[in-house]
């Protein structure tokens, strides 16, 4: 990231941050399809800069955010956690309702 900023590639740096949000919100586990670039305010040039500094890896159909699995829960894990939380909240609600 610092390399991008030092080279005044601010748009690519912003695209990286937006890509983190996009992937988390859409449960893509760090995969960024080609068609998402406009939604994260990126161009193919920005994607190339991100790949050059090792933040993204080009793959079939788009890019992968390098290191996503090391720092983020997988979509399946996040969904399981959300389901457990909802079930616990429902139990608390039923308990409170019964008082």
FIMAR-499081 format. One record per atom (N, C-alpha, C, CB): residue number from 1; chain; y, z, x. Coordinates in pm, whole numbers, plus 50000, padded with zeros to 5 digits. Last residue first. Glycine has a CB too. Layout:
# residues N
<atom nr="NUM" kette="A" c2="Y" c3="Z" c1="X"/>
...
//
This chain:
# residues 99
<atom nr="99" kette="A" c2="48574" c3="53052" c1="45838"/>
<atom nr="99" kette="A" c2="48627" c3="53191" c1="45835"/>
<atom nr="99" kette="A" c2="48703" c3="53219" c1="45711"/>
<atom nr="99" kette="A" c2="48716" c3="53217" c1="45953"/>
<atom nr="98" kette="A" c2="48510" c3="52785" c1="45846"/>
<atom nr="98" kette="A" c2="48419" c3="52877" c1="45775"/>
<atom nr="98" kette="A" c2="48471" c3="53018" c1="45767"/>
<atom nr="98" kette="A" c2="48286" c3="52878" c1="45842"/>
<atom nr="97" kette="A" c2="48698" c3="52669" c1="46008"/>
<atom nr="97" kette="A" c2="48703" c3="52638" c1="45866"/>
<atom nr="97" kette="A" c2="48619" c3="52737" c1="45785"/>
<atom nr="97" kette="A" c2="48656" c3="52495" c1="45842"/>
<atom nr="96" kette="A" c2="48609" c3="52751" c1="46257"/>
<atom nr="96" kette="A" c2="48737" c3="52801" c1="46205"/>
<atom nr="96" kette="A" c2="48749" c3="52780" c1="46056"/>
<atom nr="96" kette="A" c2="48853" c3="52733" c1="46276"/>
<atom nr="95" kette="A" c2="48369" c3="52604" c1="46269"/>
<atom nr="95" kette="A" c2="48367" c3="52750" c1="46280"/>
<atom nr="95" kette="A" c2="48494" c3="52810" c1="46223"/>
<atom nr="95" kette="A" c2="48349" c3="52793" c1="46427"/>
<atom nr="94" kette="A" c2="48465" c3="52342" c1="46255"/>
<atom nr="94" kette="A" c2="48376" c3="52392" c1="46150"/>
<atom nr="94" kette="A" c2="48371" c3="52546" c1="46150"/>
<atom nr="94" kette="A" c2="48235" c3="52334" c1="46169"/>
<atom nr="93" kette="A" c2="48612" c3="52341" c1="46495"/>
<atom nr="93" kette="A" c2="48678" c3="52316" c1="46369"/>
<atom nr="93" kette="A" c2="48594" c3="52371" c1="46253"/>
<atom nr="93" kette="A" c2="48703" c3="52166" c1="46350"/>
<atom nr="92" kette="A" c2="48410" c3="52374" c1="46686"/>
<atom nr="92" kette="A" c2="48518" c3="52474" c1="46675"/>
<atom nr="92" kette="A" c2="48588" c3="52462" c1="46540"/>
<atom nr="92" kette="A" c2="48621" c3="52459" c1="46790"/>
<atom nr="91" kette="A" c2="48267" c3="52137" c1="46637"/>
<atom nr="91" kette="A" c2="48203" c3="52267" c1="46617"/>
<atom nr="91" kette="A" c2="48307" c3="52378" c1="46601"/>
<atom nr="91" kette="A" c2="48109" c3="52299" c1="46734"/>
<atom nr="90" kette="A" c2="48461" c3="51949" c1="46712"/>
<atom nr="90" kette="A" c2="48412" c3="51951" c1="46573"/>
<atom nr="90" kette="A" c2="48344" c3="52084" c1="46541"/>
<atom nr="90" kette="A" c2="48314" c3="51835" c1="46548"/>
<atom nr="89" kette="A" c2="48483" c3="52005" c1="46983"/>
<atom nr="89" kette="A" c2="48599" c3="52026" c1="46897"/>
<atom nr="89" kette="A" c2="48556" c3="52033" c1="46750"/>
<atom nr="89" kette="A" c2="48702" c3="51913" c1="46917"/>
<atom nr="88" kette="A" c2="48229" c3="51928" c1="47067"/>
<atom nr="88" kette="A" c2="48270" c3="52067" c1="47083"/>
<atom nr="88" kette="A" c2="48389" c3="52098" c1="46992"/>
<atom nr="88" kette="A" c2="48306" c3="52097" c1="47230"/>
<atom nr="87" kette="A" c2="48244" c3="51654" c1="47012"/>
<atom nr="87" kette="A" c2="48143" c3="51736" c1="46945"/>
<atom nr="87" kette="A" c2="48180" c3="51885" c1="46953"/>
<atom nr="87" kette="A" c2="48004" c3="51713" c1="47009"/>
<atom nr="86" kette="A" c2="48449" c3="51578" c1="47185"/>
<atom nr="86" kette="A" c2="48467" c3="51562" c1="47041"/>
<atom nr="86" kette="A" c2="48367" c3="51648" c1="46964"/>
<atom nr="86" kette="A" c2="48450" c3="51414" c1="47002"/>
<atom nr="85" kette="A" c2="48331" c3="51634" c1="47432"/>
<atom nr="85" kette="A" c2="48453" c3="51704" c1="47393"/>
<atom nr="85" kette="A" c2="48476" c3="51694" c1="47243"/>
<atom nr="85" kette="A" c2="48574" c3="51647" c1="47469"/>
<atom nr="84" kette="A" c2="48118" c3="51452" c1="47431"/>
<atom nr="84" kette="A" c2="48091" c3="51597" c1="47437"/>
<atom nr="84" kette="A" c2="48214" c3="51677" c1="47392"/>
<atom nr="84" kette="A" c2="48051" c3="51640" c1="47581"/>
<atom nr="83" kette="A" c2="48266" c3="51214" c1="47427"/>
<atom nr="83" kette="A" c2="48178" c3="51246" c1="47316"/>
<atom nr="83" kette="A" c2="48146" c3="51395" c1="47313"/>
<atom nr="83" kette="A" c2="48047" c3="51163" c1="47325"/>
<atom nr="82" kette="A" c2="48393" c3="51225" c1="47677"/>
<atom nr="82" kette="A" c2="48474" c3="51221" c1="47555"/>
<atom nr="82" kette="A" c2="48389" c3="51261" c1="47433"/>
<atom nr="82" kette="A" c2="48534" c3="51080" c1="47534"/>
<atom nr="81" kette="A" c2="48169" c3="51210" c1="47844"/>
<atom nr="81" kette="A" c2="48256" c3="51328" c1="47848"/>
<atom nr="81" kette="A" c2="48339" c3="51338" c1="47720"/>
<atom nr="81" kette="A" c2="48349" c3="51323" c1="47972"/>
<atom nr="80" kette="A" c2="48080" c3="50955" c1="47779"/>
<atom nr="80" kette="A" c2="47993" c3="51070" c1="47755"/>
<atom nr="80" kette="A" c2="48075" c3="51198" c1="47753"/>
<atom nr="80" kette="A" c2="47882" c3="51078" c1="47863"/>
<atom nr="79" kette="A" c2="48297" c3="50802" c1="47869"/>
<atom nr="79" kette="A" c2="48262" c3="50800" c1="47726"/>
<atom nr="79" kette="A" c2="48173" c3="50920" c1="47691"/>
<atom nr="79" kette="A" c2="48190" c3="50668" c1="47689"/>
<atom nr="78" kette="A" c2="48288" c3="50857" c1="48144"/>
<atom nr="78" kette="A" c2="48406" c3="50895" c1="48067"/>
<atom nr="78" kette="A" c2="48376" c3="50899" c1="47917"/>
<atom nr="78" kette="A" c2="48521" c3="50798" c1="48095"/>
<atom nr="77" kette="A" c2="48041" c3="50743" c1="48209"/>
<atom nr="77" kette="A" c2="48063" c3="50887" c1="48228"/>
<atom nr="77" kette="A" c2="48181" c3="50935" c1="48145"/>
<atom nr="77" kette="A" c2="48086" c3="50919" c1="48376"/>
<atom nr="76" kette="A" c2="48098" c3="50473" c1="48149"/>
<atom nr="76" kette="A" c2="47990" c3="50543" c1="48079"/>
<atom nr="76" kette="A" c2="48007" c3="50695" c1="48089"/>
<atom nr="76" kette="A" c2="47853" c3="50501" c1="48135"/>
<atom nr="75" kette="A" c2="48301" c3="50417" c1="48331"/>
<atom nr="75" kette="A" c2="48331" c3="50412" c1="48188"/>
<atom nr="75" kette="A" c2="48224" c3="50487" c1="48109"/>
<atom nr="75" kette="A" c2="48340" c3="50265" c1="48140"/>
<atom nr="74" kette="A" c2="48303" c3="50653" c1="48603"/>
<atom nr="74" kette="A" c2="48262" c3="50526" c1="48543"/>
<atom nr="74" kette="A" c2="48295" c3="50531" c1="48394"/>
<atom nr="74" kette="A" c2="48109" c3="50499" c1="48566"/>
<atom nr="73" kette="A" c2="48594" c3="50810" c1="48740"/>
<atom nr="73" kette="A" c2="48469" c3="50816" c1="48664"/>
<atom nr="73" kette="A" c2="48433" c3="50678" c1="48615"/>
<atom nr="73" kette="A" c2="48482" c3="50915" c1="48546"/>
<atom nr="72" kette="A" c2="48726" c3="50734" c1="49065"/>
<atom nr="72" kette="A" c2="48736" c3="50735" c1="48919"/>
<atom nr="72" kette="A" c2="48598" c3="50750" c1="48857"/>
<atom nr="72" kette="A" c2="48803" c3="50606" c1="48868"/>
<atom nr="71" kette="A" c2="48679" c3="50720" c1="49337"/>
<atom nr="71" kette="A" c2="48787" c3="50807" c1="49292"/>
<atom nr="71" kette="A" c2="48799" c3="50818" c1="49140"/>
<atom nr="71" kette="A" c2="48916" c3="50758" c1="49347"/>
<atom nr="70" kette="A" c2="48472" c3="50546" c1="49389"/>
<atom nr="70" kette="A" c2="48483" c3="50667" c1="49471"/>
<atom nr="70" kette="A" c2="48581" c3="50768" c1="49411"/>
<atom nr="70" kette="A" c2="48527" c3="50631" c1="49612"/>
<atom nr="69" kette="A" c2="48508" c3="50324" c1="49228"/>
<atom nr="69" kette="A" c2="48398" c3="50416" c1="49198"/>
<atom nr="69" kette="A" c2="48403" c3="50545" c1="49277"/>
<atom nr="69" kette="A" c2="48268" c3="50350" c1="49223"/>
<atom nr="68" kette="A" c2="48724" c3="50191" c1="49362"/>
<atom nr="68" kette="A" c2="48737" c3="50246" c1="49226"/>
<atom nr="68" kette="A" c2="48632" c3="50353" c1="49198"/>
<atom nr="68" kette="A" c2="48725" c3="50134" c1="49122"/>
<atom nr="67" kette="A" c2="48728" c3="50066" c1="49610"/>
<atom nr="67" kette="A" c2="48715" c3="50211" c1="49606"/>
<atom nr="67" kette="A" c2="48723" c3="50272" c1="49467"/>
<atom nr="67" kette="A" c2="48819" c3="50270" c1="49689"/>
<atom nr="66" kette="A" c2="48923" c3="49794" c1="49514"/>
<atom nr="66" kette="A" c2="48847" c3="49854" c1="49622"/>
<atom nr="66" kette="A" c2="48845" c3="50006" c1="49609"/>
<atom nr="66" kette="A" c2="48904" c3="49811" c1="49757"/>
<atom nr="65" kette="A" c2="48886" c3="49639" c1="49218"/>
<atom nr="65" kette="A" c2="48974" c3="49733" c1="49287"/>
<atom nr="65" kette="A" c2="48888" c3="49807" c1="49389"/>
<atom nr="65" kette="A" c2="49044" c3="49834" c1="49187"/>
<atom nr="64" kette="A" c2="48791" c3="49304" c1="49217"/>
<atom nr="64" kette="A" c2="48750" c3="49442" c1="49202"/>
<atom nr="64" kette="A" c2="48849" c3="49528" c1="49277"/>
<atom nr="64" kette="A" c2="48605" c3="49465" c1="49254"/>
<atom nr="63" kette="A" c2="48874" c3="49005" c1="49032"/>
<atom nr="63" kette="A" c2="48884" c3="49093" c1="49148"/>
<atom nr="63" kette="A" c2="48826" c3="49229" c1="49113"/>
<atom nr="63" kette="A" c2="49031" c3="49107" c1="49195"/>
<atom nr="62" kette="A" c2="48720" c3="48717" c1="48899"/>
<atom nr="62" kette="A" c2="48839" c3="48799" c1="48915"/>
<atom nr="62" kette="A" c2="48838" c3="48878" c1="49043"/>
<atom nr="62" kette="A" c2="48854" c3="48891" c1="48798"/>
<atom nr="61" kette="A" c2="48490" c3="48561" c1="48886"/>
<atom nr="61" kette="A" c2="48565" c3="48584" c1="48763"/>
<atom nr="61" kette="A" c2="48689" c3="48670" c1="48777"/>
<atom nr="61" kette="A" c2="48477" c3="48645" c1="48664"/>
<atom nr="60" kette="A" c2="48338" c3="48708" c1="49157"/>
<atom nr="60" kette="A" c2="48320" c3="48607" c1="49054"/>
<atom nr="60" kette="A" c2="48397" c3="48645" c1="48927"/>
<atom nr="60" kette="A" c2="48171" c3="48587" c1="49022"/>
<atom nr="59" kette="A" c2="48602" c3="48854" c1="49356"/>
<atom nr="59" kette="A" c2="48462" c3="48842" c1="49312"/>
<atom nr="59" kette="A" c2="48456" c3="48736" c1="49203"/>
<atom nr="59" kette="A" c2="48407" c3="48979" c1="49260"/>
<atom nr="58" kette="A" c2="48806" c3="48995" c1="49605"/>
<atom nr="58" kette="A" c2="48781" c3="48883" c1="49514"/>
<atom nr="58" kette="A" c2="48632" c3="48879" c1="49482"/>
<atom nr="58" kette="A" c2="48830" c3="48748" c1="49576"/>
<atom nr="57" kette="A" c2="48920" c3="49321" c1="49605"/>
<atom nr="57" kette="A" c2="48820" c3="49230" c1="49661"/>
<atom nr="57" kette="A" c2="48798" c3="49118" c1="49559"/>
<atom nr="57" kette="A" c2="48685" c3="49304" c1="49694"/>
<atom nr="56" kette="A" c2="49219" c3="49502" c1="49689"/>
<atom nr="56" kette="A" c2="49135" c3="49431" c1="49592"/>
<atom nr="56" kette="A" c2="49034" c3="49349" c1="49670"/>
<atom nr="56" kette="A" c2="49221" c3="49340" c1="49498"/>
<atom nr="55" kette="A" c2="49310" c3="49615" c1="49922"/>
<atom nr="55" kette="A" c2="49316" c3="49695" c1="49799"/>
<atom nr="55" kette="A" c2="49232" c3="49633" c1="49688"/>
<atom nr="55" kette="A" c2="49460" c3="49711" c1="49753"/>
<atom nr="54" kette="A" c2="49327" c3="49469" c1="50160"/>
<atom nr="54" kette="A" c2="49205" c3="49544" c1="50130"/>
<atom nr="54" kette="A" c2="49209" c3="49630" c1="50006"/>
<atom nr="54" kette="A" c2="49174" c3="49628" c1="50244"/>
<atom nr="53" kette="A" c2="49529" c3="49299" c1="50214"/>
<atom nr="53" kette="A" c2="49543" c3="49435" c1="50269"/>
<atom nr="53" kette="A" c2="49426" c3="49525" c1="50231"/>
<atom nr="53" kette="A" c2="49673" c3="49498" c1="50220"/>
<atom nr="52" kette="A" c2="49439" c3="49069" c1="50084"/>
<atom nr="52" kette="A" c2="49464" c3="49064" c1="50228"/>
<atom nr="52" kette="A" c2="49473" c3="49204" c1="50289"/>
<atom nr="52" kette="A" c2="49592" c3="48987" c1="50256"/>
<atom nr="51" kette="A" c2="49439" c3="49145" c1="49816"/>
<atom nr="51" kette="A" c2="49310" c3="49123" c1="49883"/>
<atom nr="51" kette="A" c2="49329" c3="49125" c1="50035"/>
<atom nr="51" kette="A" c2="49248" c3="48987" c1="49839"/>
<atom nr="50" kette="A" c2="49715" c3="49152" c1="49776"/>
<atom nr="50" kette="A" c2="49636" c3="49274" c1="49757"/>
<atom nr="50" kette="A" c2="49499" c3="49263" c1="49823"/>
<atom nr="50" kette="A" c2="49619" c3="49304" c1="49608"/>
<atom nr="49" kette="A" c2="49779" c3="48883" c1="49820"/>
<atom nr="49" kette="A" c2="49836" c3="48987" c1="49908"/>
<atom nr="49" kette="A" c2="49754" c3="49116" c1="49898"/>
<atom nr="49" kette="A" c2="49984" c3="49014" c1="49872"/>
<atom nr="48" kette="A" c2="49640" c3="48771" c1="49603"/>
<atom nr="48" kette="A" c2="49603" c3="48735" c1="49740"/>
<atom nr="48" kette="A" c2="49655" c3="48838" c1="49839"/>
<atom nr="48" kette="A" c2="49658" c3="48596" c1="49775"/>
<atom nr="47" kette="A" c2="49784" c3="48878" c1="49391"/>
<atom nr="47" kette="A" c2="49641" c3="48911" c1="49406"/>
<atom nr="47" kette="A" c2="49594" c3="48881" c1="49548"/>
<atom nr="47" kette="A" c2="49556" c3="48832" c1="49303"/>
<atom nr="46" kette="A" c2="50027" c3="48750" c1="49434"/>
<atom nr="46" kette="A" c2="50020" c3="48896" c1="49443"/>
<atom nr="46" kette="A" c2="49875" c3="48939" c1="49465"/>
<atom nr="46" kette="A" c2="50077" c3="48962" c1="49316"/>
<atom nr="45" kette="A" c2="49941" c3="48487" c1="49382"/>
<atom nr="45" kette="A" c2="49994" c3="48522" c1="49515"/>
<atom nr="45" kette="A" c2="49989" c3="48674" c1="49536"/>
<atom nr="45" kette="A" c2="50139" c3="48470" c1="49530"/>
<atom nr="44" kette="A" c2="49884" c3="48501" c1="49116"/>
<atom nr="44" kette="A" c2="49772" c3="48479" c1="49209"/>
<atom nr="44" kette="A" c2="49816" c3="48512" c1="49353"/>
<atom nr="44" kette="A" c2="49721" c3="48332" c1="49200"/>
<atom nr="43" kette="A" c2="50082" c3="48776" c1="48989"/>
<atom nr="43" kette="A" c2="50055" c3="48634" c1="49009"/>
<atom nr="43" kette="A" c2="49934" c3="48621" c1="49101"/>
<atom nr="43" kette="A" c2="50180" c3="48560" c1="49069"/>
<atom nr="42" kette="A" c2="50131" c3="49033" c1="48742"/>
<atom nr="42" kette="A" c2="50091" c3="48983" c1="48874"/>
<atom nr="42" kette="A" c2="50074" c3="48832" c1="48872"/>
<atom nr="42" kette="A" c2="49962" c3="49051" c1="48920"/>
<atom nr="41" kette="A" c2="50152" c3="49204" c1="48519"/>
<atom nr="41" kette="A" c2="50273" c3="49150" c1="48583"/>
<atom nr="41" kette="A" c2="50245" c3="49100" c1="48724"/>
<atom nr="41" kette="A" c2="50383" c3="49256" c1="48586"/>
<atom nr="40" kette="A" c2="49930" c3="49255" c1="48385"/>
<atom nr="40" kette="A" c2="49966" c3="49355" c1="48485"/>
<atom nr="40" kette="A" c2="50083" c3="49307" c1="48570"/>
<atom nr="40" kette="A" c2="49845" c3="49388" c1="48575"/>
<atom nr="39" kette="A" c2="49910" c3="49036" c1="48225"/>
<atom nr="39" kette="A" c2="49922" c3="49165" c1="48160"/>
<atom nr="39" kette="A" c2="49955" c3="49278" c1="48257"/>
<atom nr="39" kette="A" c2="49795" c3="49198" c1="48086"/>
<atom nr="38" kette="A" c2="49865" c3="48822" c1="48398"/>
<atom nr="38" kette="A" c2="49995" c3="48833" c1="48329"/>
<atom nr="38" kette="A" c2="50017" c3="48970" c1="48265"/>
<atom nr="38" kette="A" c2="50005" c3="48726" c1="48221"/>
<atom nr="37" kette="A" c2="49592" c3="48895" c1="48488"/>
<atom nr="37" kette="A" c2="49710" c3="48896" c1="48576"/>
<atom nr="37" kette="A" c2="49843" c3="48902" c1="48501"/>
<atom nr="37" kette="A" c2="49708" c3="48773" c1="48663"/>
<atom nr="36" kette="A" c2="49368" c3="48870" c1="48330"/>
<atom nr="36" kette="A" c2="49451" c3="48989" c1="48312"/>
<atom nr="36" kette="A" c2="49579" c3="48986" c1="48393"/>
<atom nr="36" kette="A" c2="49372" c3="49112" c1="48348"/>
<atom nr="35" kette="A" c2="49208" c3="48651" c1="48385"/>
<atom nr="35" kette="A" c2="49304" c3="48639" c1="48276"/>
<atom nr="35" kette="A" c2="49394" c3="48761" c1="48259"/>
<atom nr="35" kette="A" c2="49232" c3="48613" c1="48149"/>
<atom nr="34" kette="A" c2="49028" c3="48736" c1="48584"/>
<atom nr="34" kette="A" c2="49137" c3="48642" c1="48616"/>
<atom nr="34" kette="A" c2="49248" c3="48644" c1="48511"/>
<atom nr="34" kette="A" c2="49082" c3="48500" c1="48628"/>
<atom nr="33" kette="A" c2="48960" c3="49088" c1="48542"/>
<atom nr="33" kette="A" c2="48932" c3="48947" c1="48517"/>
<atom nr="33" kette="A" c2="49055" c3="48861" c1="48549"/>
<atom nr="33" kette="A" c2="48890" c3="48926" c1="48371"/>
<atom nr="32" kette="A" c2="48888" c3="49341" c1="48748"/>
<atom nr="32" kette="A" c2="49007" c3="49278" c1="48691"/>
<atom nr="32" kette="A" c2="48977" c3="49130" c1="48668"/>
<atom nr="32" kette="A" c2="49131" c3="49296" c1="48784"/>
<atom nr="31" kette="A" c2="48705" c3="49639" c1="48762"/>
<atom nr="31" kette="A" c2="48702" c3="49493" c1="48759"/>
<atom nr="31" kette="A" c2="48826" c3="49441" c1="48688"/>
<atom nr="31" kette="A" c2="48573" c3="49440" c1="48689"/>
<atom nr="30" kette="A" c2="48709" c3="49914" c1="48737"/>
<atom nr="30" kette="A" c2="48772" c3="49855" c1="48855"/>
<atom nr="30" kette="A" c2="48767" c3="49704" c1="48860"/>
<atom nr="30" kette="A" c2="48709" c3="49908" c1="48976"/>
<atom nr="29" kette="A" c2="48586" c3="49962" c1="48488"/>
<atom nr="29" kette="A" c2="48529" c3="50016" c1="48612"/>
<atom nr="29" kette="A" c2="48581" c3="49945" c1="48737"/>
<atom nr="29" kette="A" c2="48377" c3="50006" c1="48608"/>
<atom nr="28" kette="A" c2="48707" c3="49897" c1="48254"/>
<atom nr="28" kette="A" c2="48645" c3="49788" c1="48329"/>
<atom nr="28" kette="A" c2="48581" c3="49834" c1="48460"/>
<atom nr="28" kette="A" c2="48747" c3="49682" c1="48358"/>
<atom nr="27" kette="A" c2="48846" c3="50033" c1="48045"/>
<atom nr="27" kette="A" c2="48710" c3="50069" c1="48084"/>
<atom nr="27" kette="A" c2="48637" c3="49962" c1="48162"/>
<atom nr="27" kette="A" c2="48631" c3="50103" c1="47964"/>
<atom nr="26" kette="A" c2="49106" c3="49998" c1="47983"/>
<atom nr="26" kette="A" c2="49012" c3="49904" c1="47924"/>
<atom nr="26" kette="A" c2="48867" c3="49929" c1="47965"/>
<atom nr="26" kette="A" c2="49050" c3="49764" c1="47962"/>
<atom nr="25" kette="A" c2="49238" c3="50198" c1="48123"/>
<atom nr="25" kette="A" c2="49257" c3="50187" c1="47978"/>
<atom nr="25" kette="A" c2="49152" c3="50099" c1="47911"/>
<atom nr="25" kette="A" c2="49396" c3="50133" c1="47948"/>
<atom nr="24" kette="A" c2="49161" c3="50145" c1="48389"/>
<atom nr="24" kette="A" c2="49129" c3="50272" c1="48324"/>
<atom nr="24" kette="A" c2="49137" c3="50263" c1="48173"/>
<atom nr="24" kette="A" c2="49221" c3="50380" c1="48374"/>
<atom nr="23" kette="A" c2="49268" c3="49890" c1="48427"/>
<atom nr="23" kette="A" c2="49124" c3="49911" c1="48439"/>
<atom nr="23" kette="A" c2="49081" c3="50041" c1="48372"/>
<atom nr="23" kette="A" c2="49082" c3="49911" c1="48586"/>
<atom nr="22" kette="A" c2="49542" c3="49940" c1="48389"/>
<atom nr="22" kette="A" c2="49471" c3="49843" c1="48306"/>
<atom nr="22" kette="A" c2="49321" c3="49871" c1="48309"/>
<atom nr="22" kette="A" c2="49500" c3="49699" c1="48355"/>
<atom nr="21" kette="A" c2="49599" c3="50124" c1="48594"/>
<atom nr="21" kette="A" c2="49615" c3="50161" c1="48454"/>
<atom nr="21" kette="A" c2="49538" c3="50069" c1="48361"/>
<atom nr="21" kette="A" c2="49761" c3="50159" c1="48416"/>
<atom nr="20" kette="A" c2="49547" c3="49961" c1="48815"/>
<atom nr="20" kette="A" c2="49476" c3="50089" c1="48799"/>
<atom nr="20" kette="A" c2="49481" c3="50133" c1="48653"/>
<atom nr="20" kette="A" c2="49537" c3="50198" c1="48891"/>
<atom nr="19" kette="A" c2="49733" c3="49759" c1="48773"/>
<atom nr="19" kette="A" c2="49591" c3="49727" c1="48764"/>
<atom nr="19" kette="A" c2="49507" c3="49854" c1="48749"/>
<atom nr="19" kette="A" c2="49546" c3="49649" c1="48888"/>
<atom nr="18" kette="A" c2="49973" c3="49889" c1="48827"/>
<atom nr="18" kette="A" c2="49947" c3="49844" c1="48690"/>
<atom nr="18" kette="A" c2="49799" c3="49813" c1="48670"/>
<atom nr="18" kette="A" c2="50032" c3="49720" c1="48656"/>
<atom nr="17" kette="A" c2="49938" c3="49919" c1="49104"/>
<atom nr="17" kette="A" c2="49949" c3="50037" c1="49018"/>
<atom nr="17" kette="A" c2="49919" c3="50000" c1="48873"/>
<atom nr="17" kette="A" c2="50090" c3="50100" c1="49030"/>
<atom nr="16" kette="A" c2="49934" c3="49646" c1="49176"/>
<atom nr="16" kette="A" c2="49822" c3="49735" c1="49209"/>
<atom nr="16" kette="A" c2="49822" c3="49857" c1="49118"/>
<atom nr="16" kette="A" c2="49830" c3="49778" c1="49357"/>
<atom nr="15" kette="A" c2="50185" c3="49560" c1="49094"/>
<atom nr="15" kette="A" c2="50066" c3="49504" c1="49029"/>
<atom nr="15" kette="A" c2="49943" c3="49590" c1="49056"/>
<atom nr="15" kette="A" c2="50040" c3="49359" c1="49077"/>
<atom nr="14" kette="A" c2="50345" c3="49691" c1="49279"/>
<atom nr="14" kette="A" c2="50352" c3="49730" c1="49138"/>
<atom nr="14" kette="A" c2="50228" c3="49681" c1="49063"/>
<atom nr="14" kette="A" c2="50480" c3="49675" c1="49073"/>
<atom nr="13" kette="A" c2="50269" c3="49546" c1="49506"/>
<atom nr="13" kette="A" c2="50247" c3="49690" c1="49502"/>
<atom nr="13" kette="A" c2="50250" c3="49741" c1="49357"/>
<atom nr="13" kette="A" c2="50353" c3="49764" c1="49586"/>
<atom nr="12" kette="A" c2="50360" c3="49293" c1="49434"/>
<atom nr="12" kette="A" c2="50216" c3="49314" c1="49454"/>
<atom nr="12" kette="A" c2="50184" c3="49463" c1="49448"/>
<atom nr="12" kette="A" c2="50171" c3="49254" c1="49590"/>
<atom nr="11" kette="A" c2="50635" c3="49346" c1="49428"/>
<atom nr="11" kette="A" c2="50568" c3="49300" c1="49307"/>
<atom nr="11" kette="A" c2="50417" c3="49322" c1="49318"/>
<atom nr="11" kette="A" c2="50599" c3="49151" c1="49281"/>
<atom nr="10" kette="A" c2="50695" c3="49410" c1="49692"/>
<atom nr="10" kette="A" c2="50704" c3="49513" c1="49589"/>
<atom nr="10" kette="A" c2="50630" c3="49473" c1="49461"/>
<atom nr="10" kette="A" c2="50849" c3="49543" c1="49556"/>
<atom nr="9" kette="A" c2="50673" c3="49336" c1="49967"/>
<atom nr="9" kette="A" c2="50590" c3="49275" c1="49862"/>
<atom nr="9" kette="A" c2="50579" c3="49376" c1="49746"/>
<atom nr="9" kette="A" c2="50446" c3="49236" c1="49917"/>
<atom nr="8" kette="A" c2="50792" c3="49409" c1="50206"/>
<atom nr="8" kette="A" c2="50874" c3="49382" c1="50087"/>
<atom nr="8" kette="A" c2="50798" c3="49305" c1="49979"/>
<atom nr="8" kette="A" c2="50999" c3="49304" c1="50126"/>
<atom nr="7" kette="A" c2="50633" c3="49501" c1="50403"/>
<atom nr="7" kette="A" c2="50654" c3="49356" c1="50399"/>
<atom nr="7" kette="A" c2="50737" c3="49312" c1="50279"/>
<atom nr="7" kette="A" c2="50522" c3="49284" c1="50398"/>
<atom nr="6" kette="A" c2="50619" c3="49766" c1="50333"/>
<atom nr="6" kette="A" c2="50689" c3="49731" c1="50457"/>
<atom nr="6" kette="A" c2="50721" c3="49582" c1="50461"/>
<atom nr="6" kette="A" c2="50604" c3="49771" c1="50578"/>
<atom nr="5" kette="A" c2="50462" c3="49742" c1="50103"/>
<atom nr="5" kette="A" c2="50600" c3="49787" c1="50091"/>
<atom nr="5" kette="A" c2="50681" c3="49751" c1="50216"/>
<atom nr="5" kette="A" c2="50606" c3="49938" c1="50068"/>
<atom nr="4" kette="A" c2="50218" c3="49659" c1="50215"/>
<atom nr="4" kette="A" c2="50287" c3="49576" c1="50116"/>
<atom nr="4" kette="A" c2="50434" c3="49614" c1="50106"/>
<atom nr="4" kette="A" c2="50220" c3="49590" c1="49979"/>
<atom nr="3" kette="A" c2="50165" c3="49880" c1="50378"/>
<atom nr="3" kette="A" c2="50183" c3="49747" c1="50439"/>
<atom nr="3" kette="A" c2="50256" c3="49655" c1="50342"/>
<atom nr="3" kette="A" c2="50046" c3="49686" c1="50478"/>
<atom nr="2" kette="A" c2="50124" c3="50080" c1="50193"/>
<atom nr="2" kette="A" c2="50242" c3="50087" c1="50279"/>
<atom nr="2" kette="A" c2="50270" c3="49953" c1="50347"/>
<atom nr="2" kette="A" c2="50224" c3="50195" c1="50385"/>
<atom nr="1" kette="A" c2="49882" c3="50000" c1="50083"/>
<atom nr="1" kette="A" c2="50000" c3="50000" c1="50000"/>
<atom nr="1" kette="A" c2="50125" c3="50000" c1="50088"/>
<atom nr="1" kette="A" c2="50000" c3="50121" c1="49905"/>
//
